[in-house]
Amino acid sequence: MMKEYLNYSYDEIAEIMGLSRTAVATNIHRAKDRLRELLAPYFKEYVKKEKEKKNG
């Protein structure tokens, strides 16, 4: 949230959270991977519906 919506740098987030820059980067990477994993089924369904619309 801090990175995407508040446009904080990794260093700023690290200072606020009391973590290393590496820990912040790792946590953000893992969170993005998890979000991608959770949203994948919905995206696949969306693509399927869009193809059906296009093909009529």
Buried (B, 14 or more C-beta within 10 A) or exposed (E): EBBEEEEBEBEBBBEEEEBEBEBBBEBBEEEEEEEEEEEEEEEEEEEEEEEEEEEE
